[in-house]
Amino acid sequence: MGGRGGWRFGLMRRDELIAIHDCPVHSARVRALVRLLVERLPPTDRLPLAYLHVCGAQATLIVKAHRMDAQVLAGLLDGLPGTGLEGCWLHLHPAAGRRLFARRGGSSCGASRAHADAHRLLHGPTAFAQALPELHLAALATARAHLRPGIGVSVLDLYCGLGASLREWTAAGSTALGVELSGEAIELAAANAPQALVLRGTCTERLPQVLPWWRAQVASASPT
């Protein structure tokens, strides 16, 4: 929220903003970013900011506007390296509310769109990433132990996200097909698990491609 007193970041409770600029729950990187935003963001008449989204080393400013000149963040980007983040992006979503990201459109500026996290997975500003990476790795290990992927085993990975699980299956030698709706996640899944086949769309929309693929895997695994 920006006004005469400058920008404040926090949580909305009814009509009241509870500012949490130095929240101890946030990482040092997020706290440094918020301090930079408060100091350098232009006023609301130039930047109608609705939400701040941080994923890994990428920050996204979700703006309620149809058009925006990326140069509005020029001063901010100069100070970004000091926060520990690698990119800051503008995402244009005039109807931002319960849904943060628009399905279409969006303007970006900053560093490289893809960033490798501690587990060598590429992620971007809008692709979903687990908030607790170690818990995510434990879940993947449990799934791997149950499915026992390997040569001769095929895996259909619905809602595959940015390809963390696809990478597990293909690294073990399995043939894998992933389905995901998000355009950015699809691009990242293809990079994170290049040996997998990835289709964009809902699972229902992709049934005409999924069913023949699955039948072909079953047929190839059947003894002659």
N, C-alpha and C positions, 0 to 999 in steps of 0.2 A: 504494500500500500504506500503510495506516495502523496505527499501533501506539503503544506507549508513547513512542516517540521522535518521534511526529508523522507527518504524511504525507510519503511519498517517492514521486517519480515517475521512471520510467525504463523499462528493458527487463528482462524476465525471462530468465535463462539457467539452465536446469534449475530449481532451487529457490532461486536467488539473484537478488535484485533489484539491478540496476546503476543507481544513481540518476544522472540526467543533468540536474539542475535548471538548470544554466547552460551547457548545450551550445551551443557557438558555431555549430553548424549551424542551430539553431533561430533564428527571427526574434526581434527584440527584443520583439515583441508576445507571442509564445508564452512567452518567458522571464519576462516580467512577469506573465503569467497564472499560470504555475506558482508563482511566488513568492506571489501572492495566494492561491492554493488552499492552499498549505502553511500560510499564516498563518491562514486563516479557515474552512477546511472543518471541519464537525463530525466527531467520531470515527466509527469504522466501525460502532458499534452503532446510530448514527442514520443513517448514509449508507454502505451497502455498495457503495462505488464499485469498478467493475471496470476501466473504461477512460476515458481522456480523448481526445476527438476534436476537432480544430480544423479548420475549413474556412472560409477567408477570414476574415471578421470575426465568425464564429459559433463558439462552443465548446459542446460537448455532453458532459455527464457521463453515462456509461452505467452504470446502477445495477442490480445483481442483486436486484431486488425486484418484487413484484406491485403494491404501493401505496407512495406516498411523498407526504408533504406538501411542496408546493413552497416553503413558508416556510422549509424547512431551508436554503435558499440565500439567505435575506434579507440576512445580513451580507456574503456574497460579492458580491451584486449591487451593493451600495453602493460597493464599490471597483472595479467592473468598468470604468467610464469611464477610469480611470487606466492601464489596460492597452492601450487602443486597440481593444479588441473592443467589439462592439455588442450582443451577446446571449450568454446562457449558459443552456443548456437541460438538463433532466433527461430521459433516455430510459430507460424501465423495460424491462428485459430480464432476467428471472430466469435464463435459460439462456445468458447472454452467454459466448461462448468464441471459437471460430473466426469465427462470425458476430457482428459487433458489434451490429448493429441488428435489433430484432425486426420482423417483417413487419407485425404488428398492435400497436396500443396505443402507449403512450408519453405521457408527460406533459411539458409544457413551461412554462417561465417565463423572463422576460427581456425583451429588446427585440423590435422587429418581427421576424417570422419570416423575412421576405425582406430581403436586403441586396444592393445593387447593387455589383458589383466594378468594377475599373478599366476594364473593357470594357463597362460598362453592362448586364451580365447579372445577373439576380436569382438568388441561390442561398440555400439554407437550411441548417439544421444537419445534415441527414442526406442531402441530395442530393449525388451524386458531382460533384466538380469537379476538373479537371486540376491537378496540383501545380505544373506549369510553364506558366503562362499564355502566355508568348511562344512556346513550342514548340507549344502547342495552336493558337494563331493561325496559325503557319506551316503546320501540318497542314491547317487549314481552307482556307488560301489554295491549297495544292496540290490539295485536293479540288475547290475552286471552278474552278481552271484546267482540271482534267480533265473535270468534268461540264458546265461552261459553262452554268450555270442562267440562265434568262431567260424571257420571255413565250413560251408555247407549249411549255415544257419542264416535265415533271412529275418529282418526286423522291420516292421512297419511302425514308424514313429510319428504319431499324430500330435499336432501342436508342438512341433520340434523346436520352436523358438530359434535361438541363434546357433543351434547345432551342437551344444555341449554333449547331449546324449548320442547324437548321430556320430560324433567323433569317437565315442566309446565303442560303438558297435563296429564301425569300419576299422578301427585300429586293431580290433580283435580278429578281423578277417571276415566279418559278416557282410552280406549284401543288405543295404538299408535304403528305405524310402521315407522321406520326411514330408509332412504337409504343414504349412504355416500360412497365416493370413497376412501378417505384417510384411510390407515390402522391404524394409530395412533388415528385418530379421532373416528374410530369405537370402538376401545378398550376403549377410554374415555367415549364415549356415553353409552356404556354398563355399565360402572361404575357410571356415573352420573344419568342415568335413567334405573336402573336395571329391572323395570317392563315393559319396552318397548321391542319390537322385533326390532333388528337392522340388516340390510343386507348391505354387502359391494359390491360396484360396481356402475356403472352408472345407472340412472333411466331406460334407455332403456334396459340394460342388465338384470335388475331385474324385468322387466314386467311379466315374467312367474310366479314369486312368488307374485308380488304385486297385480295383477288382481284377482287371486283366493282369496287372503286375503280380498281384498276390497268387493268382491261379498259375501263372508261369513259374513262380518260385516253388509252389507245391509240386507242379509237374516235374520240374527239374530235379527235385529232391526225391521223387518216387523211384523205387527200383525198377529197372527195365525187365 
